[in-house]
Amino acid sequence: MSYLDYTRKDAGHAYETTMCITKEECKVLLPFFKNAHKKVKQKLDRYEDIHESGEATERQENLRMKYTDELGSLESILSDIEIILKQ
């Protein structure tokens, strides 16, 4: 059994999420996480372009920050899964 541990902040309070999965489960989930990573990366790139042009609305800036956070989480999960698969 392998463990993925994350501590995140929500409304000023830390909470911890632990996910226990086997190597076989990692192999099954990896394509889904890679697909999600690709889609979020495309959305982030779109809002980064708008941001860099200087014409982003407040809503677009909020979405850019949301996708930045989501991409960071997905990259962390993908990294952990790859470590588990190498063990």
C-alpha positions, 0 to 999 in steps of 0.5 A: 500500500502506498500513501499520498499525503497533502496538507492544504489550507482552507479558510485559514485552517489546515487540513490533511488528506491522505489517499492510500492506493496500490501500484495497480490503482496508480497504473489505472488512475495515471491516464486520467490524471494525465488527461486532467493535467492536459486539459487544465494546462490548456485552460491555464495557457489560455488565461495566461495569454489574456493576462499577458495581453493586459486585457484580463477581466477580474473574472479571467484573473480569478480563473487564471489563479484557480487553474494555476492552483489546480495545475500545481495539485495535479503535478504534485499528484502525478509526481507522487504516482510516478514515485510509487510506480518506480518503487 
